Amino acid sequence: MSRQEHMTNRQCFGRGTPWPSARPVARRRLRAAGRRLRATGWCVPTSAFTFVELMASITIILLLTTVALPLARVQIQRSKEVELRRDLRQIREAIDRYKDFSDHGVIPIKADTYGYPPDLQTLVDGVELKSASSTKYKFLRKLLVDPATNSPDWGLRSMQDDTDSRSWGGQNVFDVYSKSDGTALDGSKYSDW
């Protein structure tokens, strides 16, 4: 069967009869014209867009896109800020747990560390506990990536450094911060979080 044989009046001329009040003679003429068109492979379009309708719809789509793009950018930045705050909190909680373990004598303390970890990799690799000889306790599953810089390179402060210092002394890890120079949506700098 060919494609033309599968076409019906409904497909070529719209839904049902075109004019409910049309005379039977006019209906017969329309059906005959439809059969002739189907026989030649042509189909009469039932509806189409005019140029004005097409331009109006394109204009509306452009306006909606113009409004949506800035909102999408703000939403992406907001989600990165939420991720940065979560990562900073997670690393700081791991440092605090390490300090608690060292204060309670569960892990060995190195000189000049004040009970803080020597670096962030120690939190990931884990530390052997004093009570069990081969048991390691890991404080972080992996070294987290800074969402503001897209690198695992965090700014570090040791206990001996100044509170607003941007250089790490290397003795221990007391605090972490982002190395990004970017500004958050609330106007604060990422490095001050």
Beta strands, then each sheet from edge to edge (+ up, - down):
strand 1: 127-128
strand 2: 136-137
strand 3: 155-157
strand 4: 175-177
sheet 1: 1+ 2-
sheet 2: 3+ 4-
end
